[in-house]
């Protein structure tokens, strides 16, 4: 969990308490349309924040062969790995494990085979959006 997760949780709590207060005031004034409308807006807001911020669905899994060109630390704590798969194509992958990141740094400029799995579920905003790399194997030529 990082600071963006905490900010989003606080935002959701503030909106929830605001909607509850609005609903109590609407019930007091017998404005039942406001109660239903504010509840629907709250549900849409919460599902949007939850879906955009924390739900990850990446069912691609497999491996890629190429030359590692760069390994960079991201803002939220993950590591970006750039691998050149053809003369004109460079792809970006994500690493969450520090040990794998250190191995990747030692393989810069070398031909490797990377393996990545799937990413389906609820994850922190500080985690990889795509499936993280599980293993890096050096290819001897």
Steps between C-alpha positions, in 0.01 A plus 500: 500500500635840406396862550269498192305207648464689828383816324241303300375323813464834681318644196259204496438536876432876469259445210326219691451713812382791284243282327378362834452852638323605179270199526413572863415859409292382203310247712433771760351721225320197346688538172526130415607565139816665631569195718478261203688734266785563743528125567528427127763773457692358798493146356624623160775708662621216723499242220688741273770576756530135600512376141744758371737504796516147632357236264753347260416252224788380283456140388797502264776271608804375321857588421699737283851479362705812446783723615453701820564865421408667830378434854342802670341549842140631480347761730280256694770241572480264206775464241456545125697267274548597135582220261579530130327212322577607140713769340212751519283370784564562870253371760451598864439250778453542873697344787378498862766274650827678594707184447375465143566873446863454608538204264352708218749783570788255475367374162476843329626465144462121503245275330249358748176308518247658739196318638188670630172366634153643537373788712133473599366641825517794734843661527646820642562796272867440575493156339549417133204563273607217272619158608841533668805309385540171686835384364788616280725247329825594325533357147853396412587551136 
